[in-house]
Amino acid sequence: MNTRSKIAVLGMVALSFAFSGNVTAQAMKEKTVMVGGAAMYPSKNIIENAVNSKDHKTLVAAVKAAGLVETLEGKGPFTVLAPTDAAFAKLPKGTVDNLVKPENKATLTKILTYHVLAGKYSAKDIWAAVKAGNGKSMMKTVEGEDVTFWTKGKDLYVTDAKGNSAKITISDVNQSNGVIHVINTVLMP
């Protein structure tokens, strides 16, 4: 290897270390939460972060199919109850494929907006509301119907209008326009 080649290789290695150092410095500056193998940055909006989570590919595809990307990139604030791919996999076979069809956009939008609260509610806020409500707290979704939050031991849950319950598995994933709480079941209005 000639001198120029060695300098070029060393330069690329140095740049890669510098770049990874910047990412680490950014992660250290911001209180990030790991979701789906990716750091979620509070300086980024809901969509900018969600697209990096390996556990939320179905949710991101559904948000795109429903035409809600621009909304969730907006000012907010929003609280998003974000079902994982495993949560979507619990639905009857073919449900997701059917919902993302253009002719089912209204139904898909209704389901997705049922996972969004107007305002930013941290886990602490929700726990306080549950405590004040003697063990339960109903909150109105953007879709217009309520979900019910409750606790069991140290865990926080949410129940939909049909009686299905989802556990919040990762809470307080802060975003520039709100907060995400990861859930293990898809909620249905």
HELIX and SHEET records of a PDB file:
HELIX    1   1 THR A    3  LYS A   29  1                                  27    
HELIX    2   2 ILE A   46  ALA A   50  1                                   5    
HELIX    3   3 LYS A   57  ALA A   66  1                                  10    
HELIX    4   4 VAL A   69  GLU A   73  1                                   5    
HELIX    5   5 ASP A   85  ALA A   89  1                                   5    
HELIX    6   6 THR A   95  LEU A   99  1                                   5    
HELIX    7   7 PRO A  102  ASN A  104  5                                   3    
HELIX    8   8 LYS A  105  THR A  113  1                                   9    
HELIX    9   9 ALA A  123  ALA A  132  1                                  10    
SHEET    1   A 2 VAL A  33  VAL A  35  0                                        
SHEET    2   A 2 ALA A  38  MET A  40 -1                                        
SHEET    1   B 7 VAL A 116  ALA A 118  0                                        
SHEET    2   B 7 PHE A  78  PRO A  83 -1                                        
SHEET    3   B 7 GLY A 178  ILE A 183  1                                        
SHEET    4   B 7 SER A 165  GLN A 175 -1                                        
SHEET    5   B 7 ASP A 155  THR A 159 -1                                        
SHEET    6   B 7 ASP A 146  LYS A 152 -1                                        
SHEET    7   B 7 LYS A 136  LYS A 140 -1                                        
END                                                                             
